[in-house]
Amino acid sequence: MKRYLIFFLFLFTTSVSFSQQKNDKDNLARSWPLEQLKVASVGRDVVFMSPKEKDVVLLCNLARMNGPFFVKSILSPYMESKNMKSNRYVKSLIKTLNQQNPLPVLKADRLLSQLAFSHAKESGERGTTGHDGFDDRFRKAKNDFWKMAENCYYGHNDALEIAVELLIDNGITDLGHRNNMLNRDLGFIGVSIKPHHSVYEYNCVMEFGGKR
C-alpha cells in the first residue's frame, strides 16, 4: 500500500470575489491575538511566496490553531457577506472546527512551493484542471517528505475565498481538501496562485508534505 495520500479532487467555483471586505493581516488583527497571528504568518524572509499565497497559509494556520474562533471571526462573516446558506458541508465544517484540538501550524517549504508553482503555471497555460503529474511531483519530493497531498482550486485569486471554500469543500463527498488542510501529519506547505486560461480566472495549487 502506498504511504502517501493522493486526493484526486478539485473545486470549481464561479462565486463573486470577497475582495469587498479586507482580509489582510491588519483586518484580522482586530480580532485575533497578535501572538497567534505572528505564529500563523509566513515570515518576510520567505521570498518564494507572494503576499496572497502567504495569506492562504495564514488562513489555513488560523483554522488549525483555533477552530472555534475561526468559525466566529472568519467563517461566519464570510458566509454572511455571500448570503450563503448553512448546508450540510458548512455544518460539518463548523462541527469539525468547534471540536478540533489545536494543530501545529503549516510551515512554508521552498520545494513544495516550486512543485505547486510548476503545476499551477502549466495548468493555467493549458487551461486544464486536476492532478495530472502528481506522481512525478511526489517523486521529486520523496527524499524530503514521506507523505504528500495536493489541493487544486479554480476561481478567483482571493486568499480568503480560496481557503474558506476549500475548507467547506462543498460537493466533495470525502472532504479531501478539508482533510488535507487540517491533517496533523501534513506539517509543510507550498502555495502557488496563477492565471488560468479558461472560464476560471485563476487556479491555486497547494502542496502538502509530511515528515516523520
Secondary structure, 3 states (H helix, E strand, C coil): CCCCCCCCCCEECCCCCCCCCCCCHHHHCCCCCHHHHHHHCCCCCCCCCCHHHHHHHHHHHHHHHCHHHHHHHHHHHHHHHHCCCCCHHHHHHHHHHHHCCCCCCCEECHHHHHHHHHHHHHHHHHCCCCCCCHHHHHHHHCCCCCEEEEEEEEECCCHHHHHHHHHHCCCCCCCHHHHHHCCCCCCEEEEEEEECCCCCCEEEEEEEEECC
